[in-house]
Amino acid sequence: MDVNTSKVDPKLLELLVCPLTKTTLNYDSQANELISKKASLAYPIRDGIPIMLISEARKLEV
């Protein structure tokens, strides 16, 4: 497996929710982020690990 590949376990994605809104997240494979549409935030995935901190999330343009 390539070290730069940041795949996340699909079962983990099913369990994760937005820490702000507690709603489900959508996986954006191109940006390697988890998207919370309700909060308009994108949580990064680094080295295959979702960073579920609001302070680390990127604000989405509405």
DSSP file (Angstrom, degrees, kcal/mol; ACC not computed):
  #  RESIDUE AA STRUCTURE BP1 BP2  ACC     N-H-->O    O-->H-N    N-H-->O    O-->H-N    TCO  KAPPA ALPHA  PHI   PSI    X-CA   Y-CA   Z-CA
    1    1 A M              0   0    0      0, 0.0     2,-0.2     0, 0.0     0, 0.0   0.000 360.0 360.0 360.0 137.0    0.0    0.0    0.0
    2    2 A D    >   -     0   0    0      1,-0.1     3,-1.2     2,-0.0     0, 0.0  -0.463 360.0-136.7 -68.4 134.9    1.3    3.5   -0.9
    3    3 A V  T 3  S+     0   0    0      1,-0.3    -1,-0.1    -2,-0.2    44,-0.0   0.819 103.3  55.5 -63.3 -32.1    2.2    5.5    2.2
    4    4 A N  T 3  S+     0   0    0      2,-0.1     2,-0.4    43,-0.0    -1,-0.3   0.554  81.9 106.2 -80.6  -7.7    0.5    8.6    0.7
    5    5 A T    <   -     0   0    0     -3,-1.2     2,-0.5     1,-0.1     0, 0.0  -0.601  52.6-166.2 -75.8 127.8   -2.8    6.8    0.3
    6    6 A S        +     0   0    0     -2,-0.4     2,-0.3    41,-0.1    42,-0.2  -0.574  18.8 165.3-116.0  67.1   -5.3    8.1    2.9
    7    7 A K        -     0   0    0     -2,-0.5     2,-0.4    40,-0.1    -2,-0.0  -0.632  22.9-149.7 -84.9 142.1   -8.1    5.6    2.7
    8    8 A V        -     0   0    0     -2,-0.3    41,-0.1    41,-0.1    40,-0.0  -0.902  27.6-102.7-111.6 139.7  -10.6    5.5    5.6
    9    9 A D    >>  -     0   0    0     -2,-0.4     4,-1.8    39,-0.3     3,-0.7  -0.415  25.8-139.9 -59.5 123.2  -12.4    2.4    6.7
   10   10 A P  H 3> S+     0   0    0      0, 0.0     4,-1.4     0, 0.0    -1,-0.2   0.829 102.2  57.1 -57.2 -33.2  -15.9    2.6    5.3
   11   11 A K  H 3> S+     0   0    0      1,-0.2     4,-0.9     2,-0.2    -2,-0.1   0.866 104.9  51.6 -67.0 -35.0  -17.3    1.2    8.6
   12   12 A L  H X> S+     0   0    0     -3,-0.7     4,-1.6     1,-0.2     3,-0.7   0.904 105.8  55.0 -65.7 -40.8  -15.7    4.0   10.5
   13   13 A L  H 3< S+     0   0    0     -4,-1.8    12,-0.3     1,-0.2    -1,-0.2   0.840 102.7  56.9 -61.7 -33.0  -17.3    6.5    8.1
   14   14 A E  H 3< S+     0   0    0     -4,-1.4    -1,-0.2     1,-0.2    -2,-0.2   0.808 110.4  44.7 -67.0 -28.9  -20.7    5.1    8.9
   15   15 A L  H << S+     0   0    0     -4,-0.9    -2,-0.2    -3,-0.7    -1,-0.2   0.753  93.4  94.1 -87.7 -26.8  -20.2    5.7   12.6
   16   16 A L     <  +     0   0    0     -4,-1.6     9,-0.6     9,-0.0     2,-0.3  -0.407  48.6 178.7 -74.8 142.1  -18.8    9.3   12.4
   17   17 A V  B     -A   24   0A   0      7,-0.2     7,-0.2    -2,-0.1    19,-0.1  -0.914  42.5 -82.9-132.4 162.6  -21.0   12.3   12.8
   18   18 A C     >  -     0   0    0      5,-2.8     4,-2.3    -2,-0.3     5,-0.1  -0.483  33.4-142.9 -63.8 127.8  -20.3   16.0   12.7
   19   19 A P  T  4 S+     0   0    0      0, 0.0    -1,-0.2     0, 0.0    33,-0.0   0.738  98.4  46.3 -67.2 -19.9  -19.2   17.0   16.3
   20   20 A L  T  4 S+     0   0    0      3,-0.1    -2,-0.0     1,-0.1    34,-0.0   0.914 130.4  15.7 -85.6 -48.6  -21.0   20.3   15.9
   21   21 A T  T  4 S-     0   0    0      2,-0.1     3,-0.1     3,-0.0    -1,-0.1   0.590  87.9-132.3-105.0 -13.7  -24.4   19.2   14.5
   22   22 A K     <  +     0   0    0     -4,-2.3     2,-0.2     1,-0.2     0, 0.0   0.731  63.2 133.1  63.7  24.2  -24.4   15.5   15.2
   23   23 A T        -     0   0    0      1,-0.1    -5,-2.8    -5,-0.1    -1,-0.2  -0.589  63.7 -84.3 -99.8 166.1  -25.5   14.9   11.6
   24   24 A T  B     -A   17   0A   0     -7,-0.2    13,-0.3    -2,-0.2     2,-0.3  -0.216  41.6-134.1 -67.5 158.9  -24.1   12.4    9.1
   25   25 A L        -     0   0    0     -9,-0.6     2,-0.4   -12,-0.3    11,-0.2  -0.838   3.8-138.5-115.6 151.8  -21.0   13.2    7.0
   26   26 A N  E     -B   35   0B   0      9,-2.4     9,-3.7    -2,-0.3     2,-0.6  -0.907  20.4-128.8-108.5 138.8  -20.3   12.8    3.3
   27   27 A Y  E     -B   34   0B   0     -2,-0.4     2,-0.8     7,-0.2     7,-0.2  -0.771  14.4-162.8 -90.9 123.5  -16.9   11.6    2.1
   28   28 A D  E  >> -B   33   0B   0      5,-3.1     5,-1.7    -2,-0.6     4,-1.4  -0.887   5.9-174.4-103.7 100.7  -15.3   13.7   -0.6
   29   29 A S  T  45S+     0   0    0     -2,-0.8    -1,-0.2     1,-0.2     5,-0.0   0.816  79.8  55.5 -69.4 -30.7  -12.6   11.4   -2.0
   30   30 A Q  T  45S+     0   0    0      1,-0.2    -1,-0.2     3,-0.1    -2,-0.0   0.919 120.1  30.1 -68.0 -43.1  -11.1   14.1   -4.2
   31   31 A A  T  45S-     0   0    0      2,-0.1    -2,-0.2    13,-0.0    -1,-0.2   0.565 103.9-130.7 -90.1 -10.1  -10.5   16.5   -1.4
   32   32 A N  T  <5 +     0   0    0     -4,-1.4    13,-1.5     1,-0.2     2,-0.3   0.955  64.6 124.4  55.9  54.5  -10.0   13.7    1.2
   33   33 A E  E   < -BC  28  44B   0     -5,-1.7    -5,-3.1    11,-0.2     2,-0.5  -0.934  64.1-124.6-138.5 158.6  -12.4   15.4    3.6
   34   34 A L  E     -BC  27  43B   0      9,-2.8     9,-3.3    -2,-0.3     2,-0.5  -0.946  33.1-146.9-104.7 126.5  -15.6   14.6    5.5
   35   35 A I  E     -BC  26  42B   0     -9,-3.7    -9,-2.4    -2,-0.5     2,-0.7  -0.815  14.9-165.3-104.4 128.3  -18.3   17.1    4.6
   36   36 A S  E  >> - C   0  41B   0      5,-3.1     5,-1.7    -2,-0.5     4,-1.2  -0.926   5.7-173.9-106.2 104.6  -21.0   18.3    7.0
   37   37 A K  T  45S+     0   0    0     -2,-0.7    -1,-0.2   -13,-0.3     3,-0.1   0.893  82.8  53.1 -66.0 -39.5  -23.5   20.1    4.9
   38   38 A K  T  45S+     0   0    0      1,-0.2    -1,-0.2    -3,-0.1    -2,-0.0   0.887 118.8  34.1 -65.6 -39.1  -25.6   21.3    7.8
   39   39 A A  T  45S-     0   0    0      2,-0.1    -1,-0.2   -16,-0.0    -2,-0.2   0.564 102.4-130.6 -90.4  -9.5  -22.5   22.9    9.5
   40   40 A S  T  <5 +     0   0    0     -4,-1.2    20,-3.1     1,-0.2     2,-0.3   0.913  63.6 131.9  55.9  45.6  -20.9   23.9    6.2
   41   41 A L  E   < -CD  36  59B   0     -5,-1.7    -5,-3.1    18,-0.2     2,-0.5  -0.938  48.9-152.1-127.6 149.9  -17.6   22.4    7.4
   42   42 A A  E     -CD  35  58B   0     16,-2.4    16,-3.0    -2,-0.3    -7,-0.2  -0.980  12.8-153.4-122.0 117.8  -15.1   20.0    5.8
   43   43 A Y  E     -C   34   0B   0     -9,-3.3    -9,-2.8    -2,-0.5    14,-0.1  -0.782  20.3-126.8 -92.0 128.2  -13.1   17.9    8.2
   44   44 A P  E     -C   33   0B   0      0, 0.0     7,-2.9     0, 0.0     2,-0.5  -0.310   8.3-143.9 -74.0 156.4   -9.7   16.8    6.9
   45   45 A I  E     -E   50   0C   0    -13,-1.5     2,-0.5     5,-0.2     3,-0.1  -0.984  19.8-172.9-118.5 118.3   -8.4   13.3    6.7
   46   46 A R  E >   -E   49   0C   0      3,-2.4     3,-2.0    -2,-0.5   -14,-0.0  -0.955  68.9 -15.0-118.4 125.5   -4.7   13.0    7.4
   47   47 A D  T 3  S-     0   0    0     -2,-0.5    -1,-0.2     1,-0.3   -41,-0.1   0.841 129.8 -53.2  52.9  36.6   -2.8    9.7    7.0
   48   48 A G  T 3  S+     0   0    0      1,-0.2   -39,-0.3   -42,-0.2    -1,-0.3   0.505 116.1 115.1  81.9   4.6   -6.2    7.9    6.9
   49   49 A I  E <   -E   46   0C   0     -3,-2.0    -3,-2.4   -41,-0.1     2,-0.3  -0.933  64.5-132.2-113.4 119.3   -7.4    9.4   10.2
   50   50 A P  E     -E   45   0C   0      0, 0.0     2,-1.0     0, 0.0    -5,-0.2  -0.513  14.2-143.2 -67.3 130.2  -10.4   11.8   10.2
   51   51 A I        -     0   0    0     -7,-2.9     2,-0.7    -2,-0.3     5,-0.1  -0.821  19.0-175.3 -96.8  98.8   -9.6   14.9   12.2
   52   52 A M        +     0   0    0     -2,-1.0     2,-0.5    -9,-0.1    -1,-0.1  -0.246  37.4 122.2 -96.4  45.9  -12.9   15.6   13.9
   53   53 A L    >>  -     0   0    0     -2,-0.7     3,-1.4     1,-0.1     4,-0.8  -0.927  58.2-144.6-108.3 129.6  -12.0   18.9   15.6
   54   54 A I  G >4 S+     0   0    0     -2,-0.5     3,-0.8     1,-0.3    -1,-0.1   0.868 102.6  58.6 -58.7 -36.3  -14.1   21.9   14.7
   55   55 A S  G 34 S+     0   0    0      1,-0.2    -1,-0.3    -3,-0.1    -3,-0.0   0.714 107.8  46.4 -67.4 -20.1  -11.0   24.1   15.0
   56   56 A E  G <4 S+     0   0    0     -3,-1.4    -1,-0.2    -5,-0.1    -2,-0.2   0.540  91.8 106.1 -96.4  -9.9   -9.3   22.0   12.2
   57   57 A A    <<  -     0   0    0     -4,-0.8     2,-0.5    -3,-0.8   -14,-0.2  -0.365  68.3-127.6 -75.1 149.8  -12.3   22.0    9.9
   58   58 A R  E     -D   42   0B   0    -16,-3.0   -16,-2.4    -2,-0.1     2,-0.3  -0.829  23.2-121.1 -96.9 133.2  -12.4   24.1    6.8
   59   59 A K  E     -D   41   0B   0     -2,-0.5     2,-0.3   -18,-0.2   -18,-0.2  -0.570  27.4-135.9 -73.4 130.9  -15.4   26.5    6.3
   60   60 A L        -     0   0    0    -20,-3.1     2,-0.4    -2,-0.3    -1,-0.0  -0.641  17.7-113.3 -87.5 145.0  -17.3   25.7    3.1
   61   61 A E              0   0    0     -2,-0.3    -1,-0.1     1,-0.1   -21,-0.0  -0.621 360.0 360.0 -75.7 132.8  -18.5   28.4    0.8
   62   62 A V              0   0    0     -2,-0.4    -1,-0.1   -22,-0.0    -2,-0.0   0.440 360.0 360.0 -92.7 360.0  -22.3   28.6    0.8
